[in-house]
Amino acid sequence: MEPRWLFRMSRWARNPPSPARVKLVFAIIALALAIGAIEWLGYWPDWATAERIRPRF
């Protein structure tokens, strides 16, 4: 483990994030999981899917 992460963890232990920040992070994670589940189940619309474009040389 890198020392940088140890310093960050010690800083978080001394000054934990606010409950509002924790709720925000969990809401973003839940939204990302919901979008992933919708796409995995096949309900993602075709207009929102990116198409790969071949580069012209």
Secondary structure, 3 states (H helix, E strand, C coil): CCHHHHHHHHHHHHCCCCHHHHHHHHHHHHHHHHHHHHHHHCCCCHHHCCCCCCCCC
